[in-house]
């Protein structure tokens, strides 16, 4: 059991700390420069929406007010079988050039994007969530990277707004800061594995039709890599979204995203071929595959510790520490439900939530379950 314990704790430290440090070190010796010139190609923004009457008007207005040449900007809203006032609100902007496409029956975000892309006139396709608010210069900052012919996909910087000050929102924001920093260094060595989804652009020629159940935020960038292009992170292109403030909703969202990501990794498993994809195969294996399986190593860490506890006082000490850690997480969960502040304790709480959600998603994956549709901001 000692070997199991060592493997588990080494893997956890490697995935969350060792890998980022390794990427930073690699970037010092093999940084791939990206020249940033003024470049303003024709861009089509796609906004897939399902029952988004609360947010869709502000989102469209935000895109219309972007600091980008009006004659080079096209906006298409795809209503995914909406039953509220989403369509009517979008139609109010038709005199400003906004087009509405209705997808009926409801098939989910991925199908909505597949439906809209053939209607897009831009050489670049941009993706926005229905509640994503771009900084005025976000498109310009992303588009300038396409002056580099090897760049095929650009993702921006997501900033979650925790308006109600919830501990869950703090955890989500901290996680996003960690991811954004990692993406910045991954970009320096070639391509980043993760993207934001709500502030992404891709060369239209590289867009490939995806299955309805596939996660566009992961499968499409991987398809771009497969075609020999880079996927990069642009930290100056900022988008803001409100974080979820209910644990149940955040948990459901994490289960959904992880499940779809697991299927994406399975579909694109050829990218794990280190002979063909070299450094990027290592990135996918660590940043995504091992990250999603982290719960296995947490379980292994605890179970192996149970068998080792009688061997020496040291193992008893570690055993107590593990119990204190999870007891602390339960305490934070209780305080979070009561909307009480927990300080920096939101970090271990959110870490455990992510891993429990990953375990749930993995069980669904093993059963062959897939998810195509969901309710916005409710998981």
C-alpha positions in Angstrom: 0.0 0.0 0.0 3.0 2.3 0.5 3.5 2.3 -3.3 -0.1 3.1 -3.9 0.1 6.0 -1.5 3.2 7.4 -3.1 1.8 7.1 -6.6 -1.4 8.8 -5.6 0.2 11.7 -3.7 2.8 12.2 -6.4 0.2 12.3 -9.2 -2.0 14.8 -7.4 1.0 17.1 -6.7 2.2 16.6 -10.3 -1.1 17.4 -11.9 -1.9 20.6 -9.9 1.6 21.9 -9.1 4.3 19.9 -10.9 2.8 20.2 -14.4 2.3 24.0 -14.2 5.9 24.4 -13.0 7.2 22.2 -15.8 5.3 24.3 -18.3 6.8 27.5 -16.9 10.3 26.0 -17.1 9.7 24.8 -20.7 8.5 28.3 -21.7 11.9 29.7 -20.6 13.8 27.6 -23.2 11.3 27.0 -26.0 9.0 30.0 -26.2 7.2 30.3 -29.5 6.7 34.0 -30.1 3.4 35.4 -31.4 3.6 38.6 -33.4 0.7 41.0 -32.7 -0.2 43.3 -35.6 -3.3 45.3 -36.4 -5.5 42.8 -38.2 -9.2 43.3 -38.7 -10.7 40.4 -40.7 -14.5 40.0 -41.2 -15.8 38.3 -38.1 -19.1 36.6 -37.4 -20.2 36.4 -33.8 -22.4 33.4 -33.0 -24.6 33.6 -29.9 -26.4 30.3 -29.1 -29.3 31.0 -26.7 -32.0 29.0 -25.0 -34.6 31.0 -22.9 -32.2 33.9 -22.4 -34.7 36.8 -22.3 -33.0 38.1 -19.1 -29.5 38.4 -20.7 -29.8 38.3 -24.5 -30.6 42.0 -25.0 -27.6 43.2 -23.0 -25.4 40.7 -24.8 -26.4 41.8 -28.3 -26.0 45.5 -27.3 -22.6 44.7 -26.0 -21.5 43.1 -29.3 -22.9 46.0 -31.3 -20.9 48.5 -29.3 -17.6 46.7 -29.6 -14.6 48.7 -30.9 -14.4 46.9 -34.2 -15.2 48.1 -37.8 -19.0 47.9 -38.2 -18.7 46.8 -41.8 -16.5 43.8 -40.7 -18.8 42.6 -38.0 -21.7 40.3 -38.3 -23.9 39.0 -35.4 -26.1 35.9 -35.5 -28.3 34.7 -32.7 -29.3 31.1 -32.7 -32.4 30.5 -30.6 -32.4 26.8 -29.6 -36.1 26.2 -29.4 -36.6 29.1 -26.9 -40.0 29.3 -25.4 -39.7 32.7 -23.6 -39.1 36.2 -25.2 -35.6 35.5 -26.5 -36.6 35.5 -30.2 -38.6 38.7 -29.8 -35.8 40.5 -28.1 -33.3 39.4 -30.7 -35.6 40.5 -33.5 -35.6 44.1 -32.1 -32.0 44.4 -33.3 -32.6 43.3 -36.9 -32.5 46.9 -38.1 -29.0 47.0 -36.8 -27.9 44.0 -38.8 -28.4 41.2 -36.2 -29.8 38.0 -37.7 -31.9 35.5 -35.8 -31.9 31.8 -36.7 -34.3 29.5 -34.9 -33.4 25.9 -34.2 -36.4 23.7 -33.9 -36.7 21.3 -32.2 -34.2 22.1 -29.4 -30.9 20.3 -30.0 -28.4 22.1 -27.8 -25.6 24.5 -28.3 -23.3 22.4 -30.5 -26.1 21.7 -33.0 -26.9 25.4 -32.9 -23.3 26.3 -33.9 -23.3 23.7 -36.6 -26.5 25.2 -38.0 -25.2 28.8 -38.0 -21.7 28.4 -39.4 -22.8 27.9 -43.0 -24.7 31.2 -42.8 -21.7 33.1 -41.5 -20.1 35.5 -43.9 -17.0 36.1 -41.8 -13.6 34.5 -42.4 -13.4 34.3 -38.6 -16.0 32.8 -36.4 -16.4 34.1 -32.8 -18.4 32.4 -30.0 -20.2 34.2 -27.2 -22.4 32.8 -24.5 -25.7 34.5 -24.1 -24.6 36.2 -20.9 -21.0 37.0 -21.9 -20.0 40.7 -21.8 -16.9 41.5 -23.9 -14.5 44.3 -23.1 -14.8 46.8 -25.9 -11.5 45.9 -27.5 -11.7 42.1 -27.0 -12.3 41.2 -30.6 -9.5 43.4 -31.8 -7.1 41.9 -29.3 -8.0 38.3 -30.4 -8.1 39.0 -34.1 -4.6 40.5 -34.3 -3.2 37.0 -33.5 -4.4 35.7 -36.9 -1.7 37.6 -38.6 0.4 34.6 -37.6 -0.5 31.9 -40.2 0.0 29.1 -37.8 -2.6 30.3 -35.3 -6.0 28.7 -35.9 -7.9 29.4 -32.7 -7.7 32.1 -30.0 -9.4 32.1 -26.6 -9.7 35.1 -24.3 -9.6 35.8 -20.6 -12.7 34.9 -18.6 -13.4 36.9 -15.5 -16.1 35.6 -13.2 -18.0 38.3 -11.3 -19.0 37.2 -7.9 -21.7 39.9 -7.3 -23.2 38.4 -4.2 -19.8 37.6 -2.5 -20.6 33.8 -2.2 -17.8 31.4 -1.2 -18.7 29.3 -4.2 -18.2 32.3 -6.5 -14.8 32.9 -4.9 -13.8 29.3 -5.6 -14.9 29.6 -9.2 -13.0 32.8 -9.6 -9.9 31.4 -8.1 -10.0 28.3 -10.3 -10.4 30.5 -13.4 -7.4 32.6 -12.4 -5.4 29.4 -12.0 -6.5 28.2 -15.4 -5.9 31.5 -17.2 -2.3 31.6 -15.8 -1.7 28.0 -17.0 -3.1 28.8 -20.4 -0.7 31.8 -20.7 2.3 29.6 -20.2 1.0 26.7 -22.3 0.6 29.2 -25.2 4.3 30.1 -24.9 5.3 26.5 -25.6 2.9 26.0 -28.5 -0.8 25.6 -27.7 -3.1 25.7 -24.7 -5.4 22.7 -24.0 -8.2 24.6 -22.4 -10.4 27.4 -23.7 -13.1 29.6 -22.3 -16.0 29.0 -24.8 -17.6 32.4 -24.1 -14.8 34.4 -25.8 -13.2 32.3 -28.5 -12.6 32.8 -32.2 -11.5 30.4 -35.0 -10.7 30.5 -38.6 -13.9 29.5 -40.4 -12.0 27.2 -42.7 -10.9 25.1 -39.7 -14.4 24.7 -38.3 -15.6 21.1 -38.4 -19.1 19.9 -37.9 -19.4 18.4 -34.4 -21.8 15.8 -33.0 -24.6 17.3 -31.0 -23.3 15.7 -27.7 -19.7 17.0 -28.2 -18.3 19.9 -26.1 -17.4 22.6 -28.6 -15.2 24.3 -26.0 -12.8 21.3 -26.1 -13.5 19.3 -29.2 -13.2 22.2 -31.7 -9.8 23.4 -30.4 -8.5 19.8 -30.4 -9.7 19.5 -34.1 -7.8 22.7 -34.9 -4.6 21.2 -33.3 -5.2 18.0 -35.3 -5.2 20.1 -38.5 -1.7 21.4 -37.6 -2.6 24.9 -36.2 -2.0 26.5 -32.8 -4.6 27.2 -30.2 -3.5 30.2 -28.1 -4.6 32.3 -25.1 -5.0 36.1 -25.5 -4.9 37.6 -21.9 -5.8 41.1 -23.1 -9.2 39.9 -24.6 -11.5 40.1 -21.6 -15.0 38.8 -21.1 -17.1 38.9 -18.0 -19.7 36.5 -16.7 -21.5 36.1 -13.4 -20.5 33.1 -11.4 -23.1 30.6 -10.2 -23.9 31.2 -6.5 -25.6 27.9 -5.7 -23.6 24.8 -5.0 -26.2 22.6 -6.7 -26.1 24.6 -9.9 -22.3 24.7 -10.0 -22.1 21.0 -9.3 -24.5 20.1 -12.1 -22.6 22.4 -14.5 -19.3 20.7 -13.6 -20.7 17.3 -14.0 -22.1 18.2 -17.4 -18.9 19.9 -18.6 -16.7 17.0 -17.4 -18.9 14.4 -19.0 -18.8 16.1 -22.3 -15.1 16.7 -22.0 -14.5 13.0 -21.3 -16.3 12.1 -24.5 -14.3 14.7 -26.3 -11.0 13.2 -25.0 -12.2 9.8 -26.0 -13.1 11.0 -29.5 -9.8 12.8 -29.9 -7.6 10.1 -28.2 -5.3 10.1 -31.2 -3.9 13.3 -29.8 -2.4 11.3 -26.9 0.1 9.8 -29.5 3.3 11.3 -28.2 5.2 10.3 -31.3 2.9 12.3 -33.6 1.8 15.2 -31.3 4.8 15.2 -29.0 4.6 18.0 -26.4 0.9 18.6 -26.9 0.1 14.9 -26.1 1.8 15.4 -22.7 -0.3 18.5 -22.2 -3.6 16.7 -23.0 -2.7 13.8 -20.8 -1.9 15.9 -17.8 -4.0 19.1 -18.1 -7.2 17.2 -19.0 -7.1 13.4 -18.7 -5.3 13.1 -15.3 -7.1 16.2 -14.0 -10.5 14.7 -14.6 -9.3 11.4 -13.0 -7.9 13.2 -9.9 -10.7 11.7 -7.8 -9.3 8.2 -8.3 -6.0 9.3 -6.7 -7.8 11.1 -3.8 -9.6 7.8 -3.1 -6.4 5.8 -3.4 -4.7 8.2 -1.1 -7.3 7.7 1.6 -7.7 3.9 1.2 -4.0 3.2 1.2 -3.6 5.4 4.3 -6.2 3.3 6.1 -4.0 0.2 5.5 -0.9 2.0 6.5 -2.2 3.7 9.7 -1.2 0.8 12.0 2.4 0.7 10.6 3.8 3.9 12.3 2.7 7.1 14.0 3.5 9.1 10.9 0.7 7.3 9.0 -1.7 7.9 11.9 -0.8 11.6 11.6 -1.5 11.7 7.9 -4.8 9.8 8.5 -5.9 12.4 11.0 -4.9 15.2 8.6 -7.0 13.7 5.8 -10.0 13.5 8.1 -9.5 17.1 9.3 -9.3 18.2 5.6 -12.6 16.6 4.7 -14.3 17.7 7.9 -13.2 21.2 7.1 -14.8 20.9 3.6 -18.0 19.7 5.2 -17.9 22.7 7.6 -17.4 25.1 4.6 -20.3 23.4 2.8 -22.6 24.1 5.8 -21.5 27.7 6.1 -21.8 28.2 2.3 -25.4 27.0 2.4 -26.1 29.6 5.1 -24.4 32.3 2.9 -21.6 32.8 5.5 -18.1 33.9 4.7 -15.3 31.2 4.9 -12.3 33.2 3.9 -9.6 31.3 1.9 -11.3 28.0 2.9 -13.3 28.2 -0.3 -10.2 26.8 -2.1 -10.2 23.3 -0.6 -14.0 23.3 -0.8 -14.1 24.1 -4.5 -11.3 21.5 -5.1 -13.3 18.8 -3.5 -16.5 19.8 -5.4 -14.6 19.6 -8.7 -13.4 16.1 -7.9 -16.7 14.8 -6.7 -18.3 16.2 -9.9 -15.6 14.5 -12.0 -16.3 11.2 -10.3 -20.0 11.5 -11.0 -19.3 12.4 -14.6 -16.9 9.5 -15.0 -19.6 7.0 -13.8 -22.0 8.5 -16.4 -19.2 8.1 -19.0 -18.7 4.5 -18.1 -22.4 3.9 -18.5 -22.3 5.5 -22.0 -24.4 8.5 -21.0 -24.2 11.7 -23.0 -25.7 15.1 -22.5 -26.8 17.5 -25.2 -29.0 20.1 -23.6 -29.2 21.9 -20.3 -30.8 24.8 -18.5 -28.6 28.0 -18.6 -27.2 29.0 -15.2 -28.9 26.0 -13.5 -26.2 23.4 -14.4 
